[in-house]
Amino acid sequence: MGELWVDGGRCQGHARCWALAPETFEIDEEGYAHVIPGRENSGDEPNVRKAIRNCPERAILERETSEAGEKASEVSAS
């Protein structure tokens, strides 16, 4: 799994990610989610996978690094 991040253009502030994985996600003063610094690589943890599956806006993404550079893709929490 690559580095997790929350797309600010998609996040609508439902806070489901924070409710399910508060050790990985935080909510800012405007009500939008962010990945807590240092927790970007926690996407394999069961509660984080559950949070990803429960995001109604599909705002939690994975940034993969390859030889061609960084690429953002949606995370599939199967």
Backbone hydrogen bonds, N-H to C=O, Kabsch-Sander energy under -0.5 kcal/mol:
donor,donor_aa,acceptor,acceptor_aa,energy
3,E,63,R,-2.3
4,L,40,E,-3.5
5,W,61,L,-2.1
7,D,5,W,-0.5
7,D,59,A,-3.1
8,G,6,V,-0.8
10,R,7,D,-1.3
11,C,7,D,-2.5
19,A,15,A,-2.1
20,L,16,R,-1.9
21,A,17,C,-2.5
24,T,21,A,-2.0
25,F,21,A,-2.2
26,E,34,H,-2.7
28,D,32,Y,-2.9
31,G,28,D,-1.9
34,H,26,E,-2.1
36,I,24,T,-3.0
39,R,36,I,-2.5
42,S,39,R,-1.6
45,E,42,S,-1.8
49,R,45,E,-2.5
50,K,46,P,-2.1
51,A,47,N,-1.8
52,I,48,V,-2.5
53,R,49,R,-2.3
54,N,50,K,-1.6
55,C,51,A,-0.5
55,C,52,I,-1.1
58,R,55,C,-1.1
61,L,5,W,-3.2
61,L,59,A,-0.7
62,E,73,S,-2.9
63,R,3,E,-3.3
64,E,62,E,-0.7
64,E,71,K,-2.7
66,S,64,E,-0.5
66,S,69,G,-1.9
69,G,66,S,-1.6
71,K,64,E,-2.2
73,S,62,E,-2.5
75,V,60,I,-0.9
77,A,75,V,-0.7
78,S,76,S,-0.9
